[in-house]
Amino acid sequence: MTRGARDYTLTLTEAAEALAERQLTALELAEAQLTRVRTTDAAVCAWETLDPDHVRREAARWDATRVPGPLGGIGIGVKDIIDTNDLPTTIGSPIFADRRPAHDAACIARVRSAGAFVFGKTVTTPFAFMDPGKTRNPWDPAHTPGGSSSGSAAAVAVGHVTAAIGTQTNGSVIRPAAFCGVVGFKPTRGAIPTAGVQPFSEMFDTIGTLTRTVEDAARLASALADPGRIAGTLAPVAHPPRFAYLGDFPWTVQECDADDVVEAAVTQLRTRADVVPLDIPPAWHGAKSIMRSIMLFEAARNLSDLQSRERARLSSAVNAGLDEGRAISAAAYAAACGERERAIAFFTQWLEGFDAVLAPSAPGPAPRGLATTGDPSCCTLWSLLGFPAISLPVGLVQRMPVGLQLAAPAGRDDSLLAVAAWCGARLPFRGLV
């Protein structure tokens, strides 16, 4: 393996193996990545906090100690709503511009235990809600990267880091992954602890990963997850998969060109797998409203004191969302939670006999313009249910990536990752902008 400035092109697994085999030092990898940041980030703006001297110190420390672990020597991008004790955590808001947590979030402690270090803090939309941050799409800076894990997706897509951590409440891992042409994995709700992560809606807040391969997603998610929840290596697929296929969702409209790309990917999979078209039953066409009621009620409850103190410094979108949440009664919230439990039971049974369900990751490619982070509606059902989901890049529309989403009932993370890798091997995509 040739060492040099293009080490930034290594995947997480390739880098981990090269470091373990002493074919590469952590400092060499970090220097290649820092060079990539220096030459590309002015156009992308993926980072909220990035100190090259910090990166070099952390890499040199690993080279001196060689702490073992599946992420040994690798710098990981971390969304800036996740507490880190060595770098600021600003939650995407000027209100917290000087915030320096005293302790790492639980998932960051696990990153360090796995031998990795925090490369830097990636841009998040404020409070991980809908307002765009400063990050631009690496494929075309005139387009949104998605949100709220915008910087994490962009940093991986452009080669600043091999992997990054994001979070998803509704579509905040899957959507930016699709828009930026990387693999986004949202595990089963609760598989990775959220202690030390700024809360929005505790029913839905989920830590996820942004990587360039499914193999890398498994490696990173396993290191973050509770023991035994997610395997670090992919299981072999013993038989041709059987997929359900949702071509669209009743609460949004697919763009024709993106729909063609997803259909072409599904057609390719049909040559080796059993694919059964399904439609969401009319009884569950209101799932988006159920999710929104729970999410905004909890957000208002979690952020009410802050809003009372800082309304003038919160964005109009955050204020509007919290105001909507405060108007939801406790009875309506309880009813929505009951509907969610019924939905979990129904869709778990509905997907019995399938290895996964295939669906679009987003209604289209990343929208042009920076005034929006795009529509999360294709992620809403799996977020509501707490099911694991993963987005694979499968094609381009006008030179912008399009994603295919796979989901499965709660707890089936390992088998979902396995069939996602099976799909990815049959749907090649040229990543790394």
Secondary structure, DSSP 8 states (H G I E B T S, - for coil): ---SGGGGG--HHHHHHHHHTTSS-HHHHHHHHHHHHHHHHHHH--EEE--HHHHHHHHHHHHHH---STTTT-EEEEETTB--SSS---TTSGGGTT---SS--HHHHHHHHTT-EEEEEE---GGGSSS--S---TT-TTB---SSSHHHHHHHHHTS-S-EEEEESSSTTHHHHHHHTSEEEE-STTSS--TTB--S-TTT-EEEEEESSHHHHHHHHHHHS-TTSS-SS-----S--EEEE----TTS---HHHHHHHHHHHHHHHTTSEEEE----GGGTTHHHHHHHHHHHHHHHHHHHHHHHHGGGS-HHHHHHHHHHHTS-HHHHHHHHHHHHHHHHHHHHHTTT-SEEEEESSSSS--BBSS-----GGGHHHHHHT--EEEEEEEEETTEEEEEEEE-STT-HHHHHHHHHHHHHHS------
